[in-house]
Amino acid sequence: MKKKIFSIFLCLFLFLSLLSPALAAEELYTVSNENGTYLYYLASASSTKLAWLRQGSVLTVGDSSAGFVKTEWDGYEGWVSLKDLSAYGSRKLAAITVETPPDKTVYYEDDVFSGEGLSVAATYTDGSKQPVTGYAVSAPDMHSAGKKNVFVSYGGKFASFSITVNRLPIDRIEVSSLPKNTKVVEDSDEYDFTGLAVTVFYTDGRAPTQAEGYTLSGIDPHKTGRQTVNINYKYPEINASFEIEVVKKTPVNLRMTRLPDKTVYYDNNLTPDYTGLELTVDYDNGKSALVRPDRVEFKQPITTEYKNTILIYYSHFMTEYYVDVIAEKPDGIAAEVLDPIRVPLGTPAEEIDLSSVMVYLVYNSGRREAITDYTVDPVDTSTFGEKIVNVYSEDYAAFFTVSVVSDALPGDVNKDGKVNSTDARLTLRCASRLIEFTDEQRSIADVNGDGKVATADARRILRHASKIELLTADEGKNSN
């Protein structure tokens, strides 16, 4: 990866160098002032001085402004007064060469590169050659061993020289100081090995140093017990190790992060119900987890007048919340009909079968208890339709419904005792809104029980009259 990054940097360096203004295409001037001159930050002698140029220095100039020309010198870009310069000619830069490599060309990995002692000369199209400054040097990759090419750029021309980067002469590493704490809590994301010191020993006689940037491996945070931690430094074969103990995580705090769904109890059932309870325990490894309580119980004594406390236990921790306890008592009655009750028009009330009616005593807790000690109002069967029947028990009342239906045959809308095409025709006229039916007639005509009189009912009645599809005795009565 380091070699790849260096290659990208080098390509970028060469590309930018080619894009920079070529000094070879500019006019050359020489410093004619015997006292030399200054390179200024701006085109003004009162601005910051960047560098001193001695007499005879050759410059390439670009823009001009207010008696100053723009140039580069010794890595700086600035302005020089024209009165201190003389035209040198319009020769062009042909090439640059490394005349003397840097003083140091052999390094160890991670050393800092130094260009001290490097000298560069420029060769021009007129055959002249002279030393130059202000060139750029690409920084080589100093993090890996091998022979490295170092590139020099000046005026759009390039030269290079080589350096050698050797592996560090490491003999071995040793643990010189164990961590202050060699116990690690299981399932930890991070480990505190403060105090760990690793010493590096060399083969070239240099003094041992403290290692930096080593890597640790071999820890299994999900396995308790003694474990060996491996230390690696620089190269795969340079290793050391030390031992730690991974200890079981321990709860350090208990929090209730959500109350149970049930916070109201009735005195007939005081069994704690913690459905919906969210209980969170914090561990000494910095993590938290949802847990189920070990035990849930009321704190005694229980009262219906004040808030009651429910205690929750997990491990050796306890937390609590408050609930209301209400005395259970009757709150009313309710009536239910297990099977729909339909009775023919005019049926005597005493002949109606109400065995499918269930009556319950309802408590404020929602509990229901079936009762038989109740009275029922007589059912009015003198008219057709849905009838509300009241039920009473002590001071409570409820009701259920009974359907009073026609005693005619399904489809016999004129009640002449037979189902024929006349009934089908009347039904079709009603469906077409040409005539109006009574509620009883509509019930008789609605043979498919969908709650309305339509052409489909007329078709069914006609098919029955034609003995193609017979209607049953109960057909259509569900609509009532």
Protein Blocks (a to p, Z undefined) as FASTA:
>chain_A
ZZmmmmmmmmmmmmmmmmpccfklpccdddfbfnbpaddfbdcfkbccfbdcdehiacdd
fddeehiacddeehiacdddfklpccfbjcdcfbdcdfbacfblcdcehiacdfehiacd
dddfkopacddehiacddddfkbgcdddddddeehiacdddddddddddfbdcdfbdcfb
lcdcehiabdcfehiacddddfkopacdddehiacehiafkbgcjddddddehiaklccd
ddddddddddfbdcdfbdcfblcdcfkbccdcfehiacddddfkopacddddfbdcdddd
ddfkbccdddddehjbccdddddddddddfbdcdddfbacdddehiafklpccklpccdd
ddfkopacddfbdcdddddfkbgcdddddddehjbccddddddddfbdehilnonopacf
klmmmmmmmmnopaccdfklmmmmmmnonopacfklmmmmmmmmnomaccdfkgoklmZZ
